Amino acid sequence: MNTQSRRFSRRMLGAIVGLALVAAACGSDDASGDATDSPQATTPTSVSADTTSASDTPPSDGIEQRVVSLSPTHTEMMFAIGAGDQLVAVDEFSDYPAEAQVLPNDLSAFDNNVEAIAAYEPDLVLIGGDFNGLGPQLDTLGIGWWDGPAAVTVDDTYRQIEELGVATGHETEADALVASMQAEIADIVAATPVPAEPVTFFHEIDDTLFSLDSTTLFGELYSLLGLENIADATEGDSGGYPQLNAEFIVSADPDLIFLADTKCCGQTLETVAARPGWADLTAVSSGNVVGLDDDVASRWGPRIVDFLQSVSDAVANAAS
């Protein structure tokens, strides 16, 4: 079991669930989601923007810009749009692509130390959800910052990529990446077999049986392939991330089980089959327990395409 992965999984899950619950409590009743009502902060050198305000992000020449990323997802986005060479430091969990691993990575995405960040003399700091009020602290130092919290929809992912493209002087590359992702996702959806009967699934975030429903980004990706999420039947406001119990899952008897806790928690078909009452589940007895890469199944960047392909392959395998 990877202790560091478990620590990140637990903390990231807590952060995402917390933000989702706050959003649910404070969200507007207006379904149109007017972006102008979203709170945001600006700094003298750049902008902090949430995922609904790409048009408000001012362009940057991106030439001599020094960027610090405190989010593994945004580190991936930076390299994917050709802005990786502007990164001067990343957080401790930014391990993809390989080029990110050679950057200084002693910063925490959760326990922010503004002095440690400032030591890298950044022009722009990328935050993956400002849990601790880091933005205002950076304001006092005249350091620009941008906040892109965990995406709730696929469009949020596209928007964040586009915003980073504008903020770093790589707008053309960002637009091209989004167009490529959209085309790949459309191709995957078109190529995925449509079963005669609805296929149900359980997505496991960790071994305490936290899951996600269809109101989340990854839940939306499952829905694109026509899968039915057993977590959608849960009651109460979980912010999209309900904690299920074993009895509920056994009763639902999903056709597919997706394990997004293979790295953090060491879960496999064998460990799932060993759980009391799980060996006879349809997904387990048929071998349709799919191990996912925890990082790919939790980061909302360019690799959501890889995630969708893994799910599509599982559907095709189950149908064969």
Disulfide bonds with the S-S distance in Angstrom:
none
